[in-house]
Amino acid sequence: MSDYESLRHFADSWGLLAMTLLFLGFVSWTFRPGARRRHDEAAAMIFRSHADD
């Protein structure tokens, strides 16, 4: 089995599982209960006055 075939087999099995778990981790981190305040601040940031600068 060549290196390409070995890496292809790994990517098709464990690589897909790793990417799926990473995606689910990112989604759960984004929608966690404590993140709402930060997301609201980021959403309102463009409406703030730049007079403080």
C-alpha positions in Angstrom: 0.0 0.0 0.0 1.5 3.4 -1.0 1.7 6.4 1.2 -1.1 8.1 -0.7 -3.5 5.2 -0.2 -2.7 5.0 3.5 -3.3 8.7 4.0 -6.4 8.5 1.8 -7.8 5.6 3.9 -7.0 7.5 7.2 -8.7 10.7 5.9 -11.8 8.7 4.8 -12.2 7.2 8.2 -10.6 8.9 11.2 -10.1 12.2 9.5 -13.8 12.5 8.8 -14.6 11.6 12.4 -12.1 14.2 13.7 -13.5 17.0 11.4 -17.1 16.1 12.5 -16.1 16.3 16.2 -14.3 19.5 15.7 -17.3 21.0 13.9 -19.6 19.9 16.7 -17.2 21.4 19.2 -17.1 24.8 17.4 -20.9 24.9 17.2 -21.4 24.0 20.8 -18.8 26.6 21.9 -20.6 29.3 19.9 -24.1 28.5 21.3 -23.0 28.0 24.9 -25.2 29.9 27.4 -22.4 32.2 28.6 -21.6 33.5 25.1 -24.7 35.5 24.5 -23.4 38.8 26.1 -20.2 38.7 23.9 -22.2 38.0 20.8 -24.6 40.8 21.5 -21.6 43.2 22.1 -20.0 42.1 18.8 -23.3 42.6 17.0 -23.8 46.1 18.3 -20.1 47.2 17.9 -20.7 48.7 14.4 -23.3 51.1 15.8 -21.1 52.6 18.5 -19.8 56.2 18.1 -16.1 56.6 17.4 -16.0 59.9 19.4 -13.9 58.1 22.0 -11.0 57.7 19.6 
